[in-house]
């Protein structure tokens, strides 16, 4: 009996991954998930309290990896005191590498977390990544300008760059599935912004 329950639960999770990957959290339907899993809609609630419970069960392992990698990046940033802006940009690449590494085993989950999690308990992850990029860029500007307090114009510029970098990565994830293509495009994106920011700091 337990084997049967485990089989049904796994079928629900597989169906849910496809549903969330196609429609996103807010537009997904428990009825469609149940139908794809070959069970009744009422039966799905014997395994998961609601859509959010199912979403968390499916994506929490990937989310935990993201949190772990994020904390590692933050620790590395705190150890950096270089004045070489291009060297500090390696930490922006760490965000790129984190996304690519997670894509190897959890490509659909990563796409859902970053692009399709609106209205869910994980929708803030994208903002967390923006905050990391902002922290990196603030360090770049501070070391380059040899100051602790940046003017408001620099802070606005940093916020814009950080948001555009993460939104760019999200667009790439939305439009492409192949890992090599995603890595190539994200590398290109990081390069373009790195060159632009380095040029701005030379002025």
C-alpha positions, 0 to 999 in steps of 0.5 A, a space after each residue: 500500500 505504501 508503495 502505491 502511495 509513493 507512486 501516486 505522490 511521485 506522479 503528482 510531483 512529475 505532473 506538477 513540475 510540467 504544469 508549473 514549468 508551462 503555466 507558472 505558479 499563479 496560472 497553474 491548476 490543481 485540476 490539470 495536475 491531478 488529471 495529468 497524474 491520473 487521479 481525481 482532483 479530490 484525491 490530490 488533496 490527500 497528498 498536498 494541502 493546497 497548491 502552495 504546499 505542492 509548489 514548496 514540496 517540489 521546489 524547496 530542495 532547489 531553493 535550499 541549494 540557491 540559499 547555500 550558494 548565495 551565502 557562499 557568494 556573500 562570504 566571498 564578497 566580504 573577503 574581497 578588498 581589491 581595487 581592481 574592478 575587473 577582479 571583483 566582477 568574478 563574483 558576478 560570474 559566481 551568480 552566473 555559475 550558480 545558475 548554470 550549476 543548478 541547471 545541470 540537475 534542476 533546469 525546470 525547477 530553476 526556471 520556475 523559481 526565477 521566472 515563473 514563481 510570481 504570487 508564490 512564497 518564492 517570488 522574492 528569490 529574484 530580488 535576493 539575487 538583485 540584492 547580491 549583485 547590488 552588494 557586489 557593485 557597491 563594493 566595486 564602486 567603493 574600492 574604485 572611488 576609495 570611499 565608503 559612502 557613495 553619492 545617490 547618483 551612484 546608488 541609483 546607477 548600481 540599482 539599475 545595473 543590478 536589476 538589469 543583470 538579473 532580469 537579463 538572466 531571467 529572460 535568457 532562462 525564459 527563452 532558452 533550454 539548452 545549458 550551453 546556450 544559456 551559459 554562453 548568453 549569460 557570459 555575454 550579458 555579464 561581459 557587456 555590463 562589466 565593460 560598461 561599468 568599468 568604463 563608467 568607473 574610469 571617468 
